[in-house]
């Protein structure tokens, strides 16, 4: 049960991070390697608010999401937007450079020592004699579910969301039809970066905060995105939970250091059998 709970929590964090990654992929047309650093920014921002300023983890998490949204948008405005015309390959290379810049800034400010949130001890809810999950862990699942529901309603029930989906399907046609693509692109970067920040906070809650969080997780995020179908925002939701459970449960039969190899094995199988991913693009 402990492995199942940890797998679900990891999957929830991957869900948020990968949905943001996929949104940028659909709108901008490139794989944003720097998106992984938004997890690091979110985790360290929440740490400053929580451990240094004494905020409760809830307002600290909200503040971290807002700050990461703005930082991600600024990175896009200053680094990615000016090189759009160079094409997706140049954007990918640029994103690697941006990731190194953000990582270097975070490491210069905070150093390389591992950090943790200041959280009061919580008693886990029990099912008979078996502990199941603590209140903060249940809250993380609820937050992830509400975030996914918010995105679903935004994309399907609002004019802004429908316009974003139109841009994702055909950017040039949407612009010709009168969609304000510049404004909506800014919205996408704000939302995607904020989701990355929230994922970083969640990973910090179930583990530790360290400067290489972005590098360690961006490959898993890409695997989830490919497994769910590159650009399939709904597909990655199911793929994230699946990968989280698979890597967590694998430690029952494999040493912990090899748990992520399960994700790579799965993606190799998917690429061989169904290169477009399990789910269709939505």
HELIX and SHEET records of a PDB file:
HELIX    1   1 UNK A    2  UNK A   28  1                                  27    
HELIX    2   2 UNK A   35  UNK A   47  1                                  13    
HELIX    3   3 UNK A   48  UNK A   52  3                                   5    
HELIX    4   4 UNK A   57  UNK A   75  1                                  19    
HELIX    5   5 UNK A   76  UNK A   80  3                                   5    
HELIX    6   6 UNK A   81  UNK A   86  5                                   6    
HELIX    7   7 UNK A   88  UNK A  110  1                                  23    
HELIX    8   8 UNK A  135  UNK A  157  1                                  23    
HELIX    9   9 UNK A  159  UNK A  169  1                                  11    
HELIX   10  10 UNK A  171  UNK A  176  1                                   6    
HELIX   11  11 UNK A  181  UNK A  206  1                                  26    
HELIX   12  12 UNK A  213  UNK A  228  1                                  16    
HELIX   13  13 UNK A  235  UNK A  249  1                                  15    
HELIX   14  14 UNK A  250  UNK A  252  5                                   3    
HELIX   15  15 UNK A  256  UNK A  258  5                                   3    
HELIX   16  16 UNK A  259  UNK A  273  1                                  15    
SHEET    1   A 2 UNK A 125  UNK A 127  0                                        
SHEET    2   A 2 UNK A 130  UNK A 133 -1                                        
END                                                                             
